[in-house]
């Protein structure tokens, strides 16, 4: 999966508006070998905690694919979409409830959640 043009342009503009000096991207979709295995999804909560703890107050954290093909707003579907739908719903719920960040889920690309660290 690649970031769509609209999402890339939005993020580029946001970084320029912020005059960002440091950025970090963590992307693993293409890194998994064909015979590789995914760890349980529980390990994915670790970056959320780390992001909120290591980013500066006022810093922006962006999460991609938070609409997951629109499946988070629909009933469950079969296949790959279904496999990750509940995880993405749980992820979105966790972010929305985190008091350390102000968040907004944008319908850019396949969903982009922006979080601003409050404290």
DRENPA-3360 file (N, C-alpha, C; in nm, 2 decimals, always signed):
BEGIN
1 = XXXXXXXX = +0.08/-0.12/+0.00/+0.00/+0.00/+0.00/+0.09/+0.12/+0.00 ~ +0.06/+0.22/-0.08/+0.13/+0.34/-0.09/+0.03/+0.45/-0.04 ~ +0.08/+0.56/+0.01/+0.00/+0.67/+0.04/-0.05/+0.74/-0.09 ~ -0.18/+0.77/-0.09/-0.24/+0.83/-0.21/-0.19/+0.98/-0.23 ~ -0.20/+1.03/-0.35/-0.15/+1.16/-0.38/-0.22/+1.27/-0.29 ~ -0.35/+1.26/-0.27/-0.42/+1.35/-0.19/-0.36/+1.36/-0.04 ~ -0.34/+1.24/+0.01/-0.29/+1.23/+0.15/-0.14/+1.28/+0.16 ~ -0.06/+1.24/+0.06/+0.08/+1.29/+0.06/+0.09/+1.44/+0.05;
9 = XXXXXXXX = +0.00/+1.50/-0.04/+0.00/+1.65/-0.05/-0.04/+1.71/+0.08 ~ -0.14/+1.65/+0.14/-0.19/+1.71/+0.27/-0.09/+1.70/+0.38 ~ -0.02/+1.59/+0.39/+0.09/+1.58/+0.49/+0.20/+1.67/+0.46 ~ +0.24/+1.68/+0.33/+0.35/+1.77/+0.30/+0.31/+1.92/+0.34 ~ +0.19/+1.96/+0.31/+0.15/+2.09/+0.34/+0.15/+2.11/+0.50 ~ +0.10/+2.01/+0.57/+0.10/+2.02/+0.71/+0.24/+2.03/+0.77 ~ +0.33/+1.96/+0.72/+0.47/+1.96/+0.77/+0.53/+2.10/+0.74 ~ +0.50/+2.16/+0.62/+0.55/+2.29/+0.59/+0.49/+2.40/+0.67;
17 = XXXXXXXX = +0.36/+2.39/+0.70/+0.29/+2.49/+0.79/+0.35/+2.48/+0.93 ~ +0.38/+2.36/+0.97/+0.44/+2.35/+1.11/+0.58/+2.38/+1.11 ~ +0.65/+2.39/+1.00/+0.79/+2.41/+0.99/+0.86/+2.30/+1.06 ~ +0.82/+2.18/+1.04/+0.87/+2.06/+1.11/+1.01/+2.04/+1.08 ~ +1.09/+2.01/+1.19/+1.23/+1.98/+1.17/+1.26/+1.84/+1.19 ~ +1.17/+1.76/+1.26/+1.19/+1.62/+1.28/+1.07/+1.54/+1.24 ~ +1.09/+1.44/+1.16/+0.97/+1.35/+1.13/+1.02/+1.21/+1.14 ~ +0.92/+1.12/+1.17/+0.95/+0.98/+1.18/+0.84/+0.91/+1.10;
25 = XXXXXXXX = +0.87/+0.81/+1.02/+0.77/+0.73/+0.95/+0.80/+0.59/+0.98 ~ +0.69/+0.52/+1.03/+0.71/+0.38/+1.05/+0.61/+0.31/+0.96 ~ +0.66/+0.23/+0.86/+0.58/+0.16/+0.77/+0.63/+0.02/+0.75 ~ +0.55/-0.08/+0.77/+0.59/-0.21/+0.76/+0.52/-0.30/+0.66 ~ +0.42/-0.24/+0.59/+0.34/-0.32/+0.50/+0.42/-0.40/+0.40 ~ +0.51/-0.33/+0.33/+0.59/-0.40/+0.23/+0.71/-0.48/+0.29 ~ +0.74/-0.47/+0.42/+0.85/-0.53/+0.47/+0.84/-0.67/+0.51 ~ +0.72/-0.72/+0.51/+0.69/-0.86/+0.56/+0.72/-0.95/+0.44;
33 = XXXXXXXX = +0.81/-1.05/+0.46/+0.84/-1.15/+0.35/+0.72/-1.23/+0.33 ~ +0.71/-1.30/+0.21/+0.60/-1.38/+0.17/+0.57/-1.49/+0.27 ~ +0.68/-1.55/+0.33/+0.67/-1.65/+0.43/+0.67/-1.60/+0.57 ~ +0.67/-1.47/+0.58/+0.68/-1.41/+0.71/+0.54/-1.42/+0.79 ~ +0.55/-1.40/+0.92/+0.43/-1.41/+1.00/+0.41/-1.28/+1.07 ~ +0.29/-1.24/+1.09/+0.26/-1.12/+1.17/+0.25/-1.16/+1.32 ~ +0.30/-1.07/+1.40/+0.28/-1.09/+1.55/+0.14/-1.06/+1.58 ~ +0.10/-1.09/+1.70/-0.04/-1.06/+1.74/-0.06/-0.91/+1.73;
41 = XXXXXXXX = -0.18/-0.86/+1.71/-0.20/-0.72/+1.70/-0.18/-0.64/+1.83 ~ -0.17/-0.71/+1.94/-0.15/-0.64/+2.07/-0.02/-0.57/+2.07 ~ +0.08/-0.61/+2.00/+0.21/-0.54/+1.99/+0.19/-0.40/+1.93 ~ +0.09/-0.38/+1.85/+0.07/-0.25/+1.78/+0.03/-0.14/+1.88 ~ -0.02/-0.17/+2.00/-0.05/-0.07/+2.09/+0.07/+0.00/+2.15 ~ +0.19/-0.07/+2.14/+0.31/-0.01/+2.20/+0.35/+0.12/+2.12 ~ +0.35/+0.13/+1.99/+0.38/+0.25/+1.92/+0.29/+0.37/+1.96 ~ +0.16/+0.34/+1.99/+0.07/+0.44/+2.03/+0.12/+0.51/+2.16;
49 = XXXXXXXX = +0.15/+0.42/+2.26/+0.20/+0.47/+2.39/+0.33/+0.55/+2.37 ~ +0.42/+0.49/+2.29/+0.55/+0.56/+2.26/+0.53/+0.69/+2.19 ~ +0.44/+0.70/+2.09/+0.42/+0.82/+2.02/+0.38/+0.93/+2.11 ~ +0.28/+0.90/+2.20/+0.23/+1.00/+2.29/+0.33/+1.04/+2.39 ~ +0.42/+0.95/+2.43/+0.52/+0.98/+2.53/+0.65/+1.05/+2.47 ~ +0.68/+1.02/+2.35/+0.81/+1.07/+2.29/+0.79/+1.20/+2.21 ~ +0.67/+1.22/+2.16/+0.65/+1.34/+2.08/+0.65/+1.46/+2.17 ~ +0.68/+1.58/+2.12/+0.68/+1.70/+2.20/+0.54/+1.75/+2.22;
57 = XXXXXXXX = +0.52/+1.82/+2.33/+0.39/+1.88/+2.36/+0.36/+1.97/+2.24 ~ +0.24/+1.96/+2.18/+0.21/+2.04/+2.06/+0.25/+1.97/+1.93 ~ +0.32/+1.86/+1.94/+0.37/+1.78/+1.82/+0.25/+1.71/+1.76 ~ +0.26/+1.67/+1.64/+0.16/+1.60/+1.56/+0.20/+1.46/+1.54 ~ +0.10/+1.37/+1.56/+0.12/+1.23/+1.53/+0.01/+1.19/+1.43 ~ +0.05/+1.13/+1.32/-0.05/+1.09/+1.22/-0.05/+0.94/+1.20 ~ -0.17/+0.88/+1.19/-0.19/+0.74/+1.17/-0.27/+0.72/+1.04 ~ -0.22/+0.63/+0.96/-0.28/+0.61/+0.83/-0.38/+0.49/+0.83;
65 = XXXXXXXX = -0.47/+0.48/+0.73/-0.56/+0.37/+0.71/-0.66/+0.35/+0.82 ~ -0.70/+0.46/+0.88/-0.79/+0.45/+1.00/-0.94/+0.44/+0.96 ~ -0.97/+0.44/+0.83/-1.11/+0.41/+0.78/-1.11/+0.27/+0.73 ~ -1.00/+0.21/+0.70/-0.99/+0.07/+0.65/-1.10/+0.04/+0.54 ~ -1.08/+0.10/+0.43/-1.17/+0.08/+0.31/-1.32/+0.12/+0.35 ~ -1.34/+0.20/+0.44/-1.47/+0.24/+0.48/-1.54/+0.13/+0.57 ~ -1.47/+0.02/+0.60/-1.53/-0.09/+0.67/-1.56/-0.05/+0.82 ~ -1.50/+0.05/+0.87/-1.53/+0.08/+1.01/-1.67/+0.14/+1.03;
73 = XXXXXXXX = -1.73/+0.18/+0.92/-1.86/+0.24/+0.93/-1.97/+0.15/+0.87 ~ -1.93/+0.03/+0.83/-2.02/-0.07/+0.77/-2.03/-0.19/+0.86 ~ -2.12/-0.28/+0.82/-2.12/-0.41/+0.89/-2.00/-0.49/+0.84 ~ -1.97/-0.60/+0.91/-1.85/-0.68/+0.88/-1.86/-0.74/+0.74 ~ -1.74/-0.75/+0.68/-1.73/-0.81/+0.55/-1.64/-0.93/+0.56 ~ -1.63/-1.00/+0.45/-1.54/-1.12/+0.45/-1.40/-1.08/+0.41 ~ -1.30/-1.16/+0.43/-1.17/-1.15/+0.38/-1.08/-1.06/+0.46 ~ -0.98/-1.00/+0.39/-0.88/-0.92/+0.45/-0.94/-0.80/+0.52;
81 = XXXXXXXX = -1.04/-0.74/+0.46/-1.10/-0.62/+0.52/-1.16/-0.66/+0.66 ~ -1.23/-0.77/+0.66/-1.29/-0.82/+0.79/-1.18/-0.85/+0.89 ~ -1.07/-0.90/+0.84/-0.96/-0.95/+0.93/-0.91/-0.83/+1.02 ~ -0.90/-0.71/+0.96/-0.85/-0.60/+1.04/-0.95/-0.50/+1.08 ~ -1.07/-0.51/+1.04/-1.18/-0.41/+1.07/-1.19/-0.39/+1.22 ~ -1.21/-0.49/+1.30/-1.23/-0.47/+1.44/-1.10/-0.41/+1.51 ~ -0.99/-0.45/+1.46/-0.86/-0.39/+1.51/-0.86/-0.24/+1.49 ~ -0.90/-0.20/+1.37/-0.90/-0.05/+1.34/-1.01/+0.02/+1.42;
89 = XXXXXXXX = -1.12/-0.04/+1.44/-1.22/+0.02/+1.53/-1.17/+0.03/+1.67 ~ -1.10/-0.07/+1.72/-1.05/-0.06/+1.85/-0.94/+0.04/+1.86 ~ -0.86/+0.05/+1.76/-0.75/+0.15/+1.75/-0.81/+0.29/+1.75 ~ -0.91/+0.32/+1.67/-0.98/+0.45/+1.67/-1.04/+0.48/+1.80 ~ -1.10/+0.39/+1.87/-1.16/+0.41/+2.00/-1.06/+0.45/+2.10 ~ -0.94/+0.38/+2.10/-0.83/+0.40/+2.19/-0.78/+0.54/+2.17 ~ -0.76/+0.58/+2.05/-0.71/+0.72/+2.02/-0.80/+0.82/+2.07 ~ -0.93/+0.80/+2.04/-1.03/+0.90/+2.07/-1.04/+0.92/+2.22;
97 = XXXXXXXX = -1.01/+0.82/+2.30/-1.03/+0.82/+2.44/-0.90/+0.86/+2.51 ~ -0.79/+0.88/+2.44/-0.66/+0.91/+2.50/-0.66/+1.06/+2.54 ~ -0.65/+1.09/+2.67/-0.65/+1.23/+2.72/-0.53/+1.31/+2.68 ~ -0.42/+1.24/+2.64/-0.29/+1.31/+2.61/-0.30/+1.38/+2.48 ~ -0.39/+1.34/+2.39/-0.40/+1.39/+2.26/-0.53/+1.45/+2.22 ~ -0.53/+1.55/+2.13/-0.66/+1.59/+2.07/-0.65/+1.53/+1.93 ~ -0.76/+1.46/+1.89/-0.75/+1.38/+1.76/-0.86/+1.42/+1.67 ~ -0.83/+1.39/+1.54/-0.93/+1.42/+1.44/-0.91/+1.31/+1.33;
105 = XXXXXXXX = -1.02/+1.24/+1.30/-1.01/+1.14/+1.19/-1.06/+1.20/+1.06 ~ -0.97/+1.21/+0.96/-1.00/+1.28/+0.84/-1.03/+1.17/+0.73 ~ -1.12/+1.21/+0.64/-1.15/+1.11/+0.53/-1.06/+1.15/+0.41 ~ -0.93/+1.15/+0.43/-0.83/+1.17/+0.33/-0.77/+1.03/+0.30 ~ -0.75/+0.99/+0.18/-0.70/+0.86/+0.15/-0.79/+0.76/+0.21 ~ -0.73/+0.66/+0.28/-0.80/+0.56/+0.34/-0.82/+0.59/+0.49 ~ -0.83/+0.71/+0.52/-0.85/+0.76/+0.66/-0.71/+0.80/+0.72 ~ -0.71/+0.92/+0.77/-0.59/+0.97/+0.84/-0.63/+1.03/+0.97;
113 = XXXXXXX = -0.57/+0.98/+1.08/-0.60/+1.03/+1.21/-0.49/+1.12/+1.25 ~ -0.51/+1.25/+1.28/-0.41/+1.34/+1.33/-0.43/+1.36/+1.48 ~ -0.33/+1.35/+1.55/-0.33/+1.37/+1.69/-0.23/+1.48/+1.73 ~ -0.27/+1.57/+1.82/-0.19/+1.68/+1.87/-0.16/+1.65/+2.02 ~ -0.04/+1.64/+2.05/-0.01/+1.60/+2.19/-0.04/+1.72/+2.28 ~ -0.12/+1.70/+2.38/-0.16/+1.81/+2.47/-0.07/+1.82/+2.59 ~ -0.02/+1.71/+2.65/+0.07/+1.72/+2.76/+0.15/+1.59/+2.77;
% end
